[in-house]
Amino acid sequence: MTNTNPLLDFARKVELSVRLPSNGNWYPEGMIDYTMSGEVEVYPMLPKDELSLMNPDGLLSGQSNINLIKSCVPAVKQPEKLLYPDLNVLLLSIQRATYGSKLTMQVVCPECIKKANEKAEEIEKNNENLEEKIDAKAVVAEMEKNNEIMIHQQEIDFDIDYLLGTMTYLEPEYTYTMENGLKIYLQPNTLEDKSKFGLMLFNQEKIVKAYKNYSYDKMMEEEESSKKFADDVAGTYININEISNKLLTAAILKIELPDGSFVDNKDYIFEFISNTPSNIVNDLNKKVHEMNDVGLPKELDYECSCCGHKWKDKFFGFNQTDFFGIGS
């Protein structure tokens, strides 16, 4: 006789079902369990899930998102294979299942910042002719106190159900045809690619740090140091280019040759991309970025509660560690 915990009948339940932007295309059979209506069931987060999202290393590598999908969307059998548009929709759906339909975004009004900067510049310019200087920061603070501007973050609410309702969907197939007759079949990037992109960001930061620490005078005096700096930067650029090519290769399903045969060997495709002119590679990257952008809206409309200024800003959904450069 098996003892079952009666409390589990009162544990978390499915909160909503959502359709994926991919409509299930590009996935192997059985990877995702769909409802009869072709949607995916979503559960709310557990405390351990919230804690995993506070791990910077896990966020950068993508492991935190993998664990979150395993917990809250068990219908997805291989979270690392999730296409980016589907991932972003599921992450926002998990927030909806956990916290409700209200999504609060913290933003700063660009118009208020502009007015504050202009006022500060005006004061600094006038101070050149004054013996008793005026404190620009104090004046700007007084302007905010009098509700003339708001330079600190303000909260603006959106409805997640509405955002999910505006979702766009991927076409069943994406291709890019080269002048030489090659036809390249593409798909969006996946969560699995996140670790590659994290490594590329790490290398980019190394270059920025190297230039910040660069001392021209010292390098001129020490020939060995100058050569080492140049070699390090060159090596890092090579690493970034290699990772970028790997990300693009991951988004290529196969390449059709002019004779109708296909090449789907990833090593061959990577070697091909590494020896393809930059204008073609840039076109392919742009197309993949556009595919990654499908799903949730790329931008949200904001209105300042102080000055009434309206503007658009990027939207990452619940995936604030976005790794494919929304907005391409």
C-alpha positions as CSV (number, residue, x, y, z in Angstrom):
1,M,0.0,0.0,0.0
2,T,1.5,3.3,-1.1
3,N,1.1,6.3,1.3
4,T,0.4,9.6,-0.5
5,N,0.7,13.0,1.0
6,P,-2.8,14.5,1.1
7,L,-1.3,18.0,1.3
8,L,0.0,17.7,-2.3
9,D,-3.6,18.0,-3.4
10,F,-3.4,21.6,-2.2
11,A,0.0,22.4,-3.6
12,R,0.6,24.5,-6.7
13,K,-1.5,24.0,-9.7
14,V,-1.4,25.0,-13.3
15,E,-2.2,28.7,-13.4
16,L,-2.3,29.3,-17.2
17,S,-1.6,27.8,-20.6
18,V,0.2,29.7,-23.3
19,R,0.8,29.2,-27.0
20,L,4.4,29.4,-28.1
21,P,5.6,31.8,-30.9
22,S,7.3,28.8,-32.7
23,N,4.0,26.8,-32.8
24,G,6.2,23.8,-32.0
25,N,8.3,24.1,-35.2
26,W,12.0,23.1,-35.1
27,Y,11.5,20.8,-32.1
28,P,12.0,17.1,-32.2
29,E,8.8,15.0,-31.6
30,G,8.1,14.5,-27.9
31,M,10.2,17.3,-26.6
32,I,7.2,19.3,-25.5
33,D,3.9,18.0,-24.2
34,Y,1.1,20.2,-25.5
35,T,-2.5,20.5,-24.3
36,M,-5.4,19.5,-26.7
37,S,-5.5,23.2,-27.8
38,G,-1.8,23.2,-28.6
39,E,-0.7,25.3,-25.6
40,V,1.8,24.7,-22.8
41,E,0.9,24.6,-19.1
42,V,2.7,26.9,-16.7
43,Y,3.0,26.6,-12.9
44,P,3.9,29.3,-10.4
45,M,7.5,29.6,-9.0
46,L,8.6,27.9,-5.8
47,P,10.8,29.7,-3.3
48,K,13.8,27.7,-4.6
49,D,13.1,29.0,-8.1
50,E,13.2,32.6,-7.0
51,L,16.5,32.0,-5.2
52,S,18.1,30.5,-8.3
53,L,17.3,33.7,-10.2
54,M,19.6,35.6,-7.8
55,N,22.6,33.6,-8.8
56,P,24.6,35.7,-11.3
57,D,26.7,32.8,-12.6
58,G,23.5,30.8,-13.2
59,L,21.9,33.6,-15.1
60,L,24.9,34.2,-17.3
61,S,25.3,30.5,-18.1
62,G,21.6,30.0,-18.6
63,Q,21.4,27.3,-15.9
64,S,19.0,29.3,-13.8
65,N,16.6,29.6,-16.6
66,I,16.9,25.9,-17.4
67,N,16.1,25.0,-13.7
68,L,13.2,27.5,-13.7
69,I,11.7,25.9,-16.9
70,K,12.1,22.4,-15.5
71,S,10.2,23.4,-12.3
72,C,7.5,25.7,-13.8
73,V,7.0,24.2,-17.2
74,P,7.5,20.5,-16.8
75,A,5.9,19.9,-20.2
76,V,9.2,21.0,-21.8
77,K,11.5,18.0,-21.6
78,Q,14.7,19.7,-22.8
79,P,14.7,23.3,-21.6
80,E,18.2,24.0,-23.0
81,K,16.8,23.4,-26.5
82,L,14.0,26.0,-26.2
83,L,14.1,28.6,-28.9
84,Y,14.6,32.1,-27.6
85,P,11.2,33.5,-28.6
86,D,9.5,30.6,-26.8
87,L,11.8,31.0,-23.8
88,N,11.0,34.7,-23.4
89,V,7.2,34.0,-23.6
90,L,7.4,31.2,-21.0
91,L,9.5,33.3,-18.6
92,L,6.9,36.1,-18.7
93,S,4.1,33.5,-18.3
94,I,5.9,32.2,-15.2
95,Q,5.8,35.7,-13.7
96,R,2.1,35.9,-14.6
97,A,1.5,32.5,-12.9
98,T,3.4,33.5,-9.8
99,Y,2.6,37.2,-9.2
100,G,-0.5,37.9,-11.2
101,S,-1.1,40.0,-14.3
102,K,0.4,43.3,-13.2
103,L,3.9,43.9,-14.5
104,T,5.6,46.9,-12.9
105,M,8.5,48.5,-14.9
106,Q,10.9,51.0,-13.3
107,V,12.0,53.6,-15.7
108,V,13.5,57.1,-15.9
109,C,11.9,59.8,-18.1
110,P,14.4,60.9,-20.7
111,E,12.8,64.2,-21.1
112,C,13.0,65.0,-17.4
113,I,16.7,64.0,-17.5
114,K,17.2,66.3,-20.5
115,K,15.6,69.2,-18.7
116,A,17.7,68.6,-15.6
117,N,20.9,68.4,-17.6
118,E,20.1,71.6,-19.5
119,K,19.3,73.4,-16.3
120,A,22.5,72.3,-14.7
121,E,24.6,73.3,-17.7
122,E,22.9,76.7,-17.7
123,I,23.8,77.2,-14.1
124,E,27.4,76.1,-14.5
125,K,27.8,78.5,-17.4
126,N,26.3,81.4,-15.4
127,N,28.5,80.5,-12.5
128,E,31.6,81.5,-14.5
129,N,30.5,85.2,-14.1
130,L,29.4,85.0,-10.5
131,E,31.4,85.3,-7.4
132,E,28.8,83.4,-5.3
133,K,28.2,80.2,-7.1
134,I,24.8,78.6,-7.4
135,D,24.5,74.9,-6.5
136,A,23.2,73.2,-9.7
137,K,22.4,70.0,-7.9
138,A,20.3,71.9,-5.3
139,V,18.4,73.7,-8.0
140,V,17.6,70.4,-9.8
141,A,16.5,68.8,-6.6
142,E,14.2,71.7,-5.9
143,M,12.7,71.3,-9.4
144,E,11.9,67.7,-8.7
145,K,10.5,68.6,-5.3
146,N,8.1,71.0,-7.0
147,N,7.1,68.3,-9.5
148,E,8.6,70.2,-12.4
149,I,10.7,67.1,-13.3
150,M,11.2,63.6,-12.1
151,I,14.8,62.3,-12.4
152,H,14.5,59.3,-10.2
153,Q,12.9,56.0,-11.3
154,Q,9.1,55.9,-11.5
155,E,6.9,52.8,-11.7
156,I,4.7,52.2,-14.7
157,D,2.3,49.2,-14.7
158,F,1.4,47.0,-17.7
159,D,-1.0,44.0,-18.1
160,I,0.9,40.8,-18.8
161,D,-2.3,39.2,-20.2
162,Y,-2.4,42.0,-22.7
163,L,1.2,41.7,-23.6
164,L,0.8,37.9,-24.2
165,G,-2.2,38.7,-26.3
166,T,-0.1,40.8,-28.6
167,M,2.4,38.0,-29.2
168,T,3.7,37.5,-32.7
169,Y,4.5,34.2,-34.2
170,L,7.4,32.7,-36.2
171,E,6.9,31.6,-39.8
172,P,7.3,27.8,-40.4
173,E,10.5,28.3,-42.4
174,Y,13.2,30.9,-42.8
175,T,15.8,30.8,-45.5
176,Y,18.6,33.0,-47.0
177,T,19.7,32.5,-50.6
178,M,23.2,33.6,-51.6
179,E,24.2,34.8,-55.1
180,N,26.2,31.6,-55.7
181,G,23.0,29.5,-55.3
182,L,23.4,28.3,-51.7
183,K,20.2,28.3,-49.7
184,I,20.7,28.5,-46.0
185,Y,17.9,27.3,-43.6
186,L,17.7,29.2,-40.3
187,Q,16.1,29.0,-36.9
188,P,16.2,31.2,-33.8
189,N,18.9,30.7,-31.3
190,T,18.3,28.6,-28.2
191,L,18.8,28.8,-24.4
192,E,21.7,26.4,-24.9
193,D,23.5,29.2,-26.8
194,K,23.4,31.4,-23.8
195,S,26.7,30.1,-22.4
196,K,28.4,30.9,-25.7
197,F,27.1,34.4,-25.6
198,G,28.1,34.8,-22.0
199,L,31.7,33.8,-22.9
200,M,31.7,36.4,-25.7
201,L,30.5,39.1,-23.3
202,F,33.3,38.1,-20.9
203,N,35.9,38.5,-23.7
204,Q,34.4,41.9,-24.7
205,E,34.8,43.0,-21.1
206,K,38.4,41.9,-21.2
207,I,39.1,44.2,-24.1
208,V,37.3,47.2,-22.4
209,K,39.3,46.6,-19.2
210,A,42.6,46.3,-21.1
211,Y,42.0,49.6,-22.8
212,K,41.0,51.3,-19.5
213,N,44.3,50.1,-18.0
214,Y,46.3,51.0,-21.0
215,S,49.1,53.5,-20.5
216,Y,50.5,54.8,-23.8
217,D,53.7,56.3,-22.2
218,K,54.4,53.1,-20.3
219,M,53.9,51.0,-23.4
220,M,56.3,53.1,-25.4
221,E,58.9,52.7,-22.8
222,E,58.5,49.0,-22.5
223,E,58.5,47.3,-25.9
224,E,57.7,43.9,-24.3
225,S,54.6,45.2,-22.5
226,S,53.4,46.9,-25.7
227,K,53.7,43.7,-27.7
228,K,51.9,41.7,-24.9
229,F,49.1,44.2,-24.9
230,A,48.7,44.1,-28.6
231,D,48.8,40.2,-28.6
232,D,46.2,40.0,-25.8
233,V,43.8,42.3,-27.5
234,A,44.2,40.6,-30.9
235,G,43.7,37.2,-29.3
236,T,40.5,38.3,-27.5
237,Y,39.1,39.7,-30.8
238,I,39.8,36.4,-32.4
239,N,37.9,34.6,-29.6
240,I,34.9,36.9,-29.9
241,N,34.8,36.3,-33.7
242,E,35.0,32.6,-33.2
243,I,32.2,32.6,-30.6
244,S,30.0,34.8,-32.8
245,N,30.5,32.4,-35.7
246,K,29.5,29.5,-33.4
247,L,26.3,31.3,-32.4
248,L,25.4,31.8,-36.1
249,T,26.3,28.2,-36.9
250,A,23.9,27.0,-34.1
251,A,21.1,28.9,-35.9
252,I,21.7,27.2,-39.2
253,L,19.8,24.0,-39.7
254,K,21.2,23.0,-43.0
255,I,22.5,24.4,-46.3
256,E,21.2,23.4,-49.7
257,L,23.7,23.1,-52.5
258,P,22.9,24.1,-56.1
259,D,22.5,20.4,-57.0
260,G,19.8,20.0,-54.4
261,S,21.8,18.1,-51.9
262,F,22.1,19.2,-48.2
263,V,24.9,19.8,-45.7
264,D,23.9,19.7,-42.0
265,N,27.2,18.8,-40.5
266,K,27.9,21.6,-37.9
267,D,31.7,21.4,-38.3
268,Y,31.4,21.9,-42.0
269,I,28.9,24.8,-41.5
270,F,31.2,26.5,-39.0
271,E,34.1,26.3,-41.3
272,F,32.0,27.7,-44.1
273,I,30.8,30.6,-41.9
274,S,34.4,31.3,-40.8
275,N,35.4,31.7,-44.4
276,T,32.3,33.7,-45.6
277,P,32.5,37.4,-46.5
278,S,31.5,39.7,-43.6
279,N,28.6,41.3,-45.5
280,I,27.0,37.8,-45.9
281,V,27.7,37.0,-42.2
282,N,26.2,40.3,-41.1
283,D,23.1,39.7,-43.2
284,L,22.7,36.2,-41.7
285,N,23.2,37.6,-38.1
286,K,20.6,40.3,-38.8
287,K,18.0,37.7,-40.0
288,V,18.6,35.5,-36.9
289,H,18.3,38.5,-34.6
290,E,15.0,39.3,-36.3
291,M,13.8,35.8,-35.6
292,N,14.9,36.0,-32.0
293,D,12.9,39.2,-31.6
294,V,9.6,37.5,-32.6
295,G,7.1,36.8,-29.8
296,L,6.8,39.5,-27.1
297,P,6.7,43.1,-28.1
298,K,10.2,44.5,-28.5
299,E,9.3,47.9,-27.0
300,L,6.7,49.3,-24.6
301,D,5.0,52.7,-24.6
302,Y,5.8,54.8,-21.6
303,E,4.3,58.1,-20.3
304,C,5.9,60.2,-17.6
305,S,3.6,60.8,-14.7
306,C,5.3,64.2,-14.1
307,C,5.8,65.9,-17.5
308,G,3.6,63.8,-19.6
309,H,6.4,62.9,-22.1
310,K,5.7,59.8,-24.1
311,W,8.5,57.5,-25.4
312,K,9.3,53.9,-26.3
313,D,11.9,51.7,-24.6
314,K,13.2,48.1,-24.9
315,F,11.2,45.3,-23.3
316,F,12.9,42.1,-22.1
317,G,9.9,40.5,-20.5
318,F,10.9,38.5,-17.5
319,N,14.2,37.6,-19.1
320,Q,16.2,40.6,-17.9
321,T,19.4,38.8,-18.8
322,D,18.5,38.9,-22.4
323,F,21.5,37.7,-24.5
324,F,20.6,38.2,-28.1
325,G,20.5,42.0,-28.3
326,I,16.8,42.7,-28.8
327,G,16.5,45.4,-31.3
328,S,19.3,43.8,-33.3
